[in-house]
Amino acid sequence: MAFATSLIPGLDEIVRGDDPNRRDEAARRIAELFFEGAAGFGPEHVEFFDGVLTKLMPRTDVVVRADIADRLAPLANAPRNLVCQLALDDEIVIAGPLLRHSAVVDESVLIEIAREKSQEHLLAMTERPALSTGVTDVIVDRGDQEVVRATAGNAGAAFSPSGLSTLVTRAKHDGLLTLTMGQRDDLPDENLKELLAGSIDAVRRRLLETAKPARQAAIKRAMSDTSSPMLPVESRRDFDPAQRAVRSLHADGNLTESALLLFAKAYKYEESIAALSAMSGVKIATLDRLISGDRYDPILIVSKVIGLEWATVRALILLRIGPDRAAPQADIEGARVNFARLMPATAERVVTFWKTR
């Protein structure tokens, strides 16, 4: 392997020196040597490149590191220390390809990254073809909504009993996570029952409609075993006066977000639901059933489709809780974050389904 050092005179000096241009060029040329011969290299050759490149890489330009990381990601014999070094990089453009695709990254490194790095790093990891329980335990505990949904949707992810329990708990305020978890073949019956017991009727029905035939039997059994009935309960509220008032506002061109906000702040439940129905096209009975439950995600979904501001969404959440109960600040903040992250297209699909109820 003497040709590597002869090709780049003064390599030791470059590694120790402060000239960024020389370091970048040396890293490119040595990496290129590795890529050209990787298919025929034995362990000792790979180890040589590993030792040289791990010394060069820390102060090499981001663009250079990103290019090298991207080319290393699919290689089964990529230098292990170098791969782990790049996978730990704070720049997701560098770490991302390796976190998604490299089979060389040690599990201990993946766990370290899951514990310490950004949500972008965690999201990249969810695209791996397989995830161990040690990794998913950390991801479902630390990950935001998008990360947790992606992890639950990874068929190659394995979950410990505590990991599954955490996912079921988080699904109580996330209908899409409920749908994803309910379709997993590896979700035990007891977890499935708990998942469905905390879900709203529309989500249950959607899960049953979209699940694979082999999974539907387990879902039906879990539904029959839950204490909460699947069939909707008729509301005792009288929406007729509120509906007439909302129709009058609409006819006069005054059915606006401001009018809805005033209804919600005054804790006028019937008027608020009637206004939401007129603005979204979802039936009053359906919205009443969804919003009067113990979850706030139906409010987030219909509000996203209508295009409401957070102030109005917050007022609707407080309306659901009622004037005599204090709203936990953590719940309100969680709702705000989830509302900001909710994609309009996702909300539109759910509301389209609600319109058929």
Secondary structure, 3 states (H helix, E strand, C coil): CHHHHHHCCCHHHHHHCCCHHHHHHHHHHHHHHHHHHHHHCCHHHHHHHHHHHHHHHHHCCHHHHHHHHHHHCCCCCCCHHHHHHHHCCCCHHHHHHHHHHCCCCCHHHHHHHHHHCCHHHHHHHCCCCCECHHHHHHHHHHCCHHHHHHHHCCCCECCCHHHHHHHHHHHCCCHHHHHHHHCCCCCCHHHHHHHHHCCCHHHHHHHHHHCCHHHHHHHHHHHHHCCCCCCCCCCCCCCHHHHHHHHHHHHCCCCCHHHHHHHHHCCCHHHHHHHHHHHHCCCHHHHHHHHCCCCCHHHHHHHHHHCCCHHHHHHHHHHHHCCCCCCCHHHHHHHHHHHHHCCHHHHHHHHHHHCCC
